[in-house]
Amino acid sequence: MNPREPMNGVVARLVAAINDGDRAVFLSLLAPDAELTDDGRPRELAAWIDAEIFTVHGHLTVDREEEQGLRIYATYRNDTWGEMSTVWRFGVSGEKITRIDTGQA
């Protein structure tokens, strides 16, 4: 396994969508009722991904993972906040992401 690509396939595809700036693929990987929290606060998912990822050139470099790729520790960078250490935890059902919990590590 490449240490920069999560073991979980759907999470790996989501990370690739972030890094490719591909909002359509990102959204296609989510369950219809997917939820997101940022630093423990619930966020409106579509507005958050636009503000924090897709309009500000977000890029995620996976540093390590746990829970078979469902928890990743990553260096995240975007044009608004610069670079920071982050943790991302995913809920997955089948081939869809049901939950994303992210925040600073």
C-alpha positions in Angstrom: 0.0 0.0 0.0 1.2 3.5 -0.8 1.3 5.3 2.6 -0.2 8.4 1.0 -3.3 6.6 -0.3 -5.8 5.4 2.2 -6.5 1.6 2.5 -10.2 2.1 2.2 -11.1 2.4 -1.5 -14.0 4.9 -1.2 -11.9 7.2 1.1 -9.0 6.9 -1.4 -11.3 8.1 -4.2 -12.6 11.0 -2.0 -9.0 12.1 -1.3 -8.3 11.9 -5.0 -11.4 14.0 -5.8 -10.2 16.7 -3.3 -6.7 16.7 -4.8 -8.1 16.8 -8.4 -10.5 19.6 -7.5 -13.3 17.4 -8.7 -16.4 18.5 -6.8 -18.8 16.2 -8.9 -16.8 13.1 -8.1 -16.6 14.1 -4.4 -20.4 14.5 -4.3 -21.0 11.2 -6.1 -19.1 9.4 -3.3 -21.5 10.7 -0.6 -24.7 9.1 0.6 -27.7 11.3 0.1 -27.9 12.1 3.8 -24.2 12.4 4.5 -23.2 14.6 7.4 -20.1 16.6 8.1 -18.6 18.1 11.3 -15.6 20.5 11.5 -13.8 20.7 14.8 -16.9 19.0 16.3 -19.4 21.5 14.9 -22.0 20.3 12.4 -21.7 22.0 9.0 -23.9 22.3 5.9 -21.9 19.9 3.7 -22.2 21.6 0.3 -21.4 25.0 1.6 -18.5 23.8 3.6 -16.8 21.8 0.8 -17.1 24.8 -1.5 -15.6 27.3 1.1 -12.9 24.9 2.5 -12.0 22.7 -0.5 -13.2 23.5 -4.0 -13.0 27.3 -4.3 -9.7 27.5 -2.4 -7.7 24.8 -4.0 -7.8 22.3 -1.1 -5.1 19.6 -1.1 -4.8 16.7 1.3 -1.5 14.7 1.8 -2.2 11.6 3.9 0.5 11.2 6.5 -0.9 8.1 8.2 -4.1 6.2 8.7 -5.9 4.1 11.3 -9.1 2.0 11.5 -8.4 0.4 8.1 -8.3 3.8 6.3 -11.4 5.2 8.0 -9.3 7.6 10.0 -6.6 9.6 8.3 -4.1 12.1 9.6 -3.1 14.5 6.9 -1.4 17.7 6.0 -4.2 19.8 4.5 -3.6 23.0 2.6 -5.9 25.6 1.0 -5.6 29.2 -0.2 -7.5 30.5 2.9 -5.8 28.8 5.8 -2.5 27.7 4.4 -1.1 24.4 5.7 -2.2 22.5 8.8 -2.2 19.1 10.4 -5.7 17.6 10.3 -7.5 14.4 11.2 -10.4 13.0 9.1 -12.7 10.2 10.2 -15.2 8.7 7.8 -18.3 6.7 8.1 -18.8 4.4 5.1 -21.7 2.2 4.1 -21.1 0.1 1.0 -19.4 2.4 -1.5 -20.8 5.6 -0.1 -19.5 8.0 2.6 -22.1 8.7 5.2 -20.2 10.9 7.6 -17.1 13.1 7.6 -15.6 14.4 10.9 -12.6 16.6 10.3 -10.6 19.1 12.3 -7.1 20.2 13.3 -5.0 17.4 14.7 
